[in-house]
Each structure stands twice: as structure tokens, then as C-alpha cells.
């Protein structure tokens, strides 16, 4: 399965949920038939398509079997690409299917997610996929003798350090995710879903104020500047400023702070609410007009128009004009943010340099 981007065919892959379902089905077949399983097919939840998975590992005894699948995320830059997703199954006396997490699968420790606290971070759709695949393999036997399924990811705890799981209150490993079973290359879905989940966790934890940051570095600067706010209040929005503001407007918040550096803040000030370079570029002429509006001399503004990047522009500003320019840029960004949210809450925009020093700040109130 492929889609095209910039003339190049990109290959889709499969979610951790689909891999877990395939591994679980294979393990049940190995347990039932006491035979090695080399490949298995499952149904995808969104359209019922059948897809096949090759098994990486298959071991079995009379009471237990373990199979694994290597996750192939296609051309998506997914940290779990190449991870081994394992499923161990065993008989239990009670009928039905129990699904739990083992090594490398995180445990939910905070409210606000789809999975209750204390449970393994295996999302609802993957749970349904696993249960359906196990049912397909076991047939009516689970009506009299049930099956216990344990999903594990041998390197899951290390992989989780590259994700935002700890921020969401998921500890000890990765989440088993996926609503369609398919990973679309370079999809925005995974990132925006994470933003929404992080906001849910923040609100469930009592946060009435959140800070939207453009990345890890700006988040560290924000946390240092705002030490009284809980960790859950800080949300990495990346390029999805508009989406994040819309999601904030759906929740009972009193204040939202947008924190970034001059490049992203200049785009927001210009009205660009998706700030990826592929969709919007820094407009140096726009920045020059802002500088002119701050009363900078014509010759200075003319020189500023020759800036190559937003940071280059910032460094060209004289000390006596830099803060006034920064505040005005933040003021424009705050007004655009307030408009995007329909005036639901106070907006505060802060801009820092690459060392974390605040070089602009302004708010907008309903």
C-alpha cells in the first residue's frame, strides 16, 4: 500500500496494534495445533481487509505459545519501526479472553486516557483486534476454556524514552496503538492524537492553564520560566498551532500560553496556523513591516529586508528596538490565537532566543 508525496511513492506500514493481533493469532494457532506457524493473516478494523504477517519467532508447548512480528512502519518515521511485538498465550480455566501487557508495554498511571489507570497501555481498538484475531483462531473452544494473552515488546522501555509517553503518564514501555491497523507515511494523525491526549491528561490532572510549545527545547525554556506549573501542563504542539488551539477551546481551560522562537512566532503573527516549512515560510517582508511599525528608521528597515532567516533578522535588530519588535510580534500572534479559539480564554504569547532568554511577550484577553 502506497501514497505519493512530492512525486515519490511512499509505502504504508502496520500499527503496533495490528502486529500484536497477528502475533496473538499465530500464538493461538501454534498452541492449538502444536505446529510451527510461519505466517498469519488478520482483518483490519476499518475496512475488513485481510493482511498477512510473517512471523519472526514461534515457540510452543502444551500449555503456552509465544509468537512475534517485526513491526514494519513503511516509510513513516516511527520510533517503533523494526520493534519486535510479541504475544504469549496460555489456557485459563475461565472462558473468554484476557489481554494484558508484559515487558516493554507501558502502564497507565494518570487519568484522562482511553485506558483506565493501572492497566496496560493497549488501546481499545488494538484490544478489539487482538480479541477478534484470537477468537478467529480458537473458535468455540474459548467458550469452555479461556485464553490469556500477554503482549510484550522486548526493547519497549528504551523506545518509550523517545516518545511522549511519560508525559501522558504511561510508564515502563510503549503503547499498543492504532485505530485502522495501517500506518500512513508521514501522517499527521499520530502527532495530533498525542496533542489531544496530552490535553486530556492535563485537564484530568487539574490543569486550568496549559503551555503550548513548539518542541523540546522551547518546552525546557518554558518549564524553567514557569516552574510552578505541573509537567502535564506543558504540551508539545510542534507545527500544529491551529489544531492545538482548537483542541484547547474544547476543554475547560482559563489560560493558554503559546511559547516559541522567532520563526514560529512570526508565522503565527502573520496568520499561518500550521507552521511546517512545507506549508508556510518565514516572510521577511512581513517582519520588516512589523519593524517599520515599531518606528525603526527607513534605512534600518531596508537593511532588515536583506535577512535570510528569521533568526538572522532577529540578530540584525539593534538592542534598543529588539524588545519592542518582539513584543509587537507576540501581540499579533496572541490576537490571531485568540481569534482562532473564539475568545474562550486568555492567550499569552512568549518568544525566546536560542538560549531561552525572553525577547517578546504579549497577551490577548476575551
HELIX and SHEET records of a PDB file:
HELIX    1   1 UNK A   16  UNK A   33  1                                  18    
HELIX    2   2 UNK A  124  UNK A  138  1                                  15    
HELIX    3   3 UNK A  139  UNK A  143  5                                   5    
HELIX    4   4 UNK A  156  UNK A  160  1                                   5    
HELIX    5   5 UNK A  165  UNK A  168  1                                   4    
HELIX    6   6 UNK A  189  UNK A  204  1                                  16    
HELIX    7   7 UNK A  216  UNK A  225  1                                  10    
HELIX    8   8 UNK A  231  UNK A  233  5                                   3    
HELIX    9   9 UNK A  241  UNK A  249  1                                   9    
HELIX   10  10 UNK A  262  UNK A  269  1                                   8    
HELIX   11  11 UNK A  284  UNK A  293  1                                  10    
HELIX   12  12 UNK A  298  UNK A  304  1                                   7    
HELIX   13  13 UNK A  310  UNK A  316  1                                   7    
HELIX   14  14 UNK A  319  UNK A  340  1                                  22    
SHEET    1   A 2 UNK A   2  UNK A   5  0                                        
SHEET    2   A 2 UNK A   8  UNK A  11 -1                                        
SHEET    1   B 2 UNK A  13  UNK A  14  0                                        
SHEET    2   B 2 UNK A 182  UNK A 183 -1                                        
SHEET    1   C 2 UNK A  39  UNK A  43  0                                        
SHEET    2   C 2 UNK A  50  UNK A  54 -1                                        
SHEET    1   D 5 UNK A  57  UNK A  60  0                                        
SHEET    2   D 5 UNK A  64  UNK A  70 -1                                        
SHEET    3   D 5 UNK A  84  UNK A  92 -1                                        
SHEET    4   D 5 UNK A 146  UNK A 152 -1                                        
SHEET    5   D 5 UNK A  97  UNK A 101  1                                        
SHEET    1   E 2 UNK A 107  UNK A 108  0                                        
SHEET    2   E 2 UNK A 170  UNK A 171 -1                                        
SHEET    1   F 5 UNK A 234  UNK A 236  0                                        
SHEET    2   F 5 UNK A 209  UNK A 213  1                                        
SHEET    3   F 5 UNK A 255  UNK A 261  1                                        
SHEET    4   F 5 UNK A 346  UNK A 352  1                                        
SHEET    5   F 5 UNK A 358  UNK A 364 -1                                        
END                                                                             
